[in-house]
Amino acid sequence: MTKINQVTVYLDQDVPAYMDGIVRCGSVTIEYIDGSEVDDETLIDNTEYHSHDELIDDIAKRLGVNTDIVSIEE
């Protein structure tokens, strides 16, 4: 299996106003060391996070990578 180089999380922009302060994944793009990229839809499940750090920690854990390579795009 090719090693993951970078993970980019794009936030869900359709979070209802009554859920102010909640963040969710809209999409996740994984870039591998060989330069290939894939959108991982298995990580999109409406899980609610209370901070960006909580989201990064969960995605990194689920992918088995260091949090340093996970970034969020708003």
C-alpha positions in Angstrom: 0.0 0.0 0.0 1.3 3.5 -0.9 2.1 5.8 2.0 -0.1 8.8 2.6 1.6 12.1 2.2 -1.2 14.6 3.0 -4.9 14.6 4.0 -7.1 17.5 3.3 -10.5 17.8 5.0 -13.1 20.1 3.4 -15.7 21.2 5.9 -19.4 20.6 5.3 -20.9 24.0 4.5 -24.5 22.9 4.9 -24.5 22.7 8.8 -27.8 24.1 10.0 -27.7 27.4 11.9 -29.1 25.8 15.1 -25.9 23.6 15.1 -23.6 26.7 15.5 -20.2 25.6 16.7 -20.4 22.1 15.2 -18.1 21.1 12.3 -18.5 18.1 10.0 -16.6 16.7 7.1 -17.8 17.6 3.7 -15.1 15.7 1.9 -11.7 14.2 2.4 -8.9 14.1 -0.2 -5.9 11.8 0.4 -2.7 12.5 -1.4 -0.2 9.6 -1.6 3.6 9.9 -1.8 3.5 8.8 -5.4 1.4 11.9 -6.2 -1.9 10.1 -6.7 -5.0 11.5 -5.0 -8.3 9.9 -4.0 -11.5 11.2 -2.3 -12.3 9.0 0.6 -16.1 9.0 1.0 -16.0 6.4 3.8 -14.9 9.2 6.2 -18.1 11.2 5.5 -20.7 10.1 8.0 -22.2 13.2 9.6 -20.1 12.8 12.7 -20.3 16.1 14.7 -17.1 17.7 16.1 -16.8 20.6 18.5 -13.5 21.8 17.2 -11.1 21.5 14.3 -8.6 19.7 16.5 -11.2 17.1 17.4 -12.0 16.6 13.7 -8.3 16.3 12.8 -7.6 13.8 15.6 -10.4 11.6 14.5 -9.6 11.6 10.8 -5.9 10.9 11.6 -6.8 8.0 13.9 -9.2 6.5 11.4 -6.6 6.7 8.6 -3.7 5.6 10.9 -1.6 8.7 10.2 0.0 11.5 12.2 -2.1 14.6 12.8 0.7 16.7 11.3 -0.3 15.7 7.8 -4.0 16.4 8.2 -5.2 19.9 7.3 -8.6 21.6 7.1 -9.9 23.8 4.2 -12.9 25.9 5.0 
